[in-house]
């Protein structure tokens, strides 16, 4: 099935008086959504007890959790201590995600720092191969690692790099962040065919597994160096628009997880994406 949901809690969730994410599954369900991406972007700071409460609520309200791993992860780094920490962050995320009843973990692969791009990229591939060993030996072979396409050139995460990493093992699928892809290519995503070219790269690399990819969708302001800031779906300047992508998802019978990372209106905009998708069915 195809799932839609927010990255973290919308401003409206708090404005309506809610304070705890344990209340989010019910709230999201009432909005007509069925996914929630929990942001562990500043570290994995959830107790197992809380994760279990979230799992119960998610089950009750037909919500599936994904998690976004910490921004500090850097598999491109030459600093072995940092790389070791990066492995630990991912394993901590997997531990908590499993208790939460979810399967998908979004990963920022790493930044170039002072290296040549090819060296940084080769480091990332090597570390993902090592990570896969840990994933299987830790009993997480049923999870999906989702390395993300990034919005700035100083990060590893072009579409080509990400689909290549996904070839390493069947438990890796891409996170295509179409706002990032659009930002880094100076607004290249306009027509259905523009989106088709991107989606086809995933199918060429990993076949049918691509149907189950992870998607981040938000409009993003960009400049010469790529991403500047996340906008809402109300933006009419930067894009991208969701309708042409929705047509491809429908045509290819894809079953992705689609997460809105809009600035403040994630749940409202996830619902808008869902409505756009359903209107072309
Ligand atoms: Zn991300």
Boltz pocket constraint, residues with backbone or C-beta under 6 A from the ligand:
constraints:
  - pocket:
      binder: B
      contacts: [[A, 68], [A, 106], [A, 108], [A, 148]]
      max_distance: 6.0
